Amino acid sequence: MEAKAVAKYLRMSPTKLAPVADLVRGKSIDDALTILKFTPGKSAEYVEKVVQSAMANAENNFQMDHAKLYVAQIMVNQGPTMKRWRAGAQGRAGRILKRSSHITVVLKER
């Protein structure tokens, strides 16, 4: 049995979120939340929110034991990219890519 939570269309690039996700992959739920609480940056807040959502799903929807939960899978995928432009030298246009991400967390019992 597994519990899952997904956050979509987060306005942060996957390259900023992926290292934080790597910190908690395979950890117990309490260890993961402690690591995320003391990791600086907005990316840790996003990942922490999704992990807490998955934990609530596990406890309320599937009656899983909080003490046995661990992060079985955590994936950070690329969402749609907004394309913008900015004026450059000599009448040119420079591209600005505003990337977004999807985070998926799967919790299981040991």
C-alpha positions, -999 to 999 in steps of 0.1 A, spaced: 0 0 0 12 35 -8 2 71 -3 9 97 -29 8 135 -32 15 157 -62 22 194 -65 20 207 -101 30 239 -119 54 252 -92 72 283 -104 107 270 -97 130 252 -121 135 214 -116 173 220 -113 167 239 -80 143 214 -66 160 181 -75 190 184 -51 165 189 -22 145 159 -32 176 138 -33 182 147 4 151 129 16 147 100 -8 146 67 12 145 84 46 119 79 73 91 105 74 104 121 106 140 123 94 128 137 60 107 165 77 136 174 100 160 176 71 136 198 51 129 221 80 165 230 84 174 231 47 175 268 36 157 280 5 123 281 -10 127 248 -27 129 230 7 96 246 16 79 233 -15 92 198 -10 82 198 27 47 209 19 43 180 -6 58 155 19 34 166 46 5 163 22 15 127 14 18 120 51 -17 133 57 -31 112 28 -14 81 43 -28 86 78 -63 98 69 -71 79 37 -52 46 41 -49 44 80 -11 39 77 11 41 109 30 73 111 61 56 127 65 32 98 63 56 69 92 64 47 98 83 14 97 55 -12 98 77 -42 102 114 -48 103 128 -84 108 163 -97 97 166 -133 97 196 -156 64 214 -162 56 238 -189 80 267 -197 68 302 -201 87 320 -228 94 357 -224 117 381 -240 138 411 -230 153 438 -252 189 432 -261 216 452 -278 212 466 -313 174 458 -315 177 422 -307 155 402 -283 169 379 -256 149 349 -245 139 344 -209 127 309 -200 105 308 -169 105 271 -159 80 253 -138 81 219 -120 59 190 -108 68 172 -75 55 137 -68 60 120 -34 51 84 -27 52 71 9 51 34 19 52 15 52 83 -4 63 
